[in-house]
Amino acid sequence: EQTVTLPRPGFSEGVDNQAGDWIVVVFDNPVNTFEQVIGILQQATGCSLEEAEMETWEVHHLGRSVVHYGDHAECDRAAGIISTIGINVKVDKL
């Protein structure tokens, strides 16, 4: 399996981006529409429409996407919101 890494707006490797070293990963499913995923990502993470669209594209085409960076509590909060519409989501330490 090949891993594809796409550039993340506002993210620099090795930099403390949001006072934490945790990530939220969203996985593709056959249930939710693009519009649902875009909306919940914006609600949960406060990201722009453009970023939510890019992350949704990644989820659909690559099977998953890192959609948020932060401390553990912030990532748990965002993941909890995302999971409310049935999306499989995981919080991981970088």
PESULNOR-V799594 format. One record per pair of residues at least 4 apart in sequence whose ideal C-beta (glycine too) atoms are under 7 Angstrom apart, sorted by the first residue. I is the first residue (numbers start at 1). J is the second residue. D is the distance in whole Angstrom. If there is no record, write none. Layout:
# PESULNOR-V799594
i:j:d
I:J:D
I:J:D
This chain:
# PESULNOR-V799594
i:j:d
4:62:6
6:58:7
9:51:6
11:17:6
11:69:7
17:69:5
18:69:5
18:70:4
19:70:7
19:71:6
20:69:7
20:70:5
20:71:3
20:72:7
20:74:6
21:93:6
21:94:4
22:70:6
22:71:6
22:72:5
22:75:4
22:91:6
22:92:7
22:93:6
22:94:7
23:66:5
23:68:7
23:69:6
23:75:7
23:92:5
23:94:6
24:67:5
24:68:4
24:75:5
24:78:5
24:79:5
24:89:6
24:91:6
25:64:6
25:66:6
25:89:7
25:90:5
25:92:6
26:59:5
26:64:6
26:65:6
26:67:5
26:82:6
26:87:6
26:89:5
27:63:7
27:64:5
27:88:4
28:59:5
28:60:6
28:63:5
28:64:7
29:87:6
29:88:6
31:86:6
32:36:4
32:37:5
32:85:6
32:86:7
32:87:6
34:38:6
34:56:6
35:39:6
36:40:6
36:85:6
37:41:6
37:56:5
37:59:6
37:87:7
38:42:7
38:52:4
38:53:6
38:56:5
39:43:6
40:44:6
40:81:7
40:82:5
40:85:5
40:87:7
41:45:6
41:47:6
41:52:4
41:55:6
41:56:7
41:67:6
41:82:7
42:47:6
42:49:7
42:52:5
43:81:6
44:78:4
44:81:4
44:82:5
45:67:6
45:68:5
45:78:5
47:51:4
47:52:5
48:52:7
49:53:6
50:54:6
51:55:6
52:56:6
53:57:6
54:58:7
55:59:6
55:65:5
55:67:5
56:60:6
57:61:6
58:62:5
58:65:4
59:64:6
59:65:5
68:75:6
68:78:5
70:74:3
70:75:5
72:76:6
73:77:6
74:78:6
75:79:6
75:91:5
76:80:6
76:91:6
77:81:7
78:82:6
79:83:6
79:89:5
79:91:5
82:87:5
82:89:5
83:87:6
83:89:5
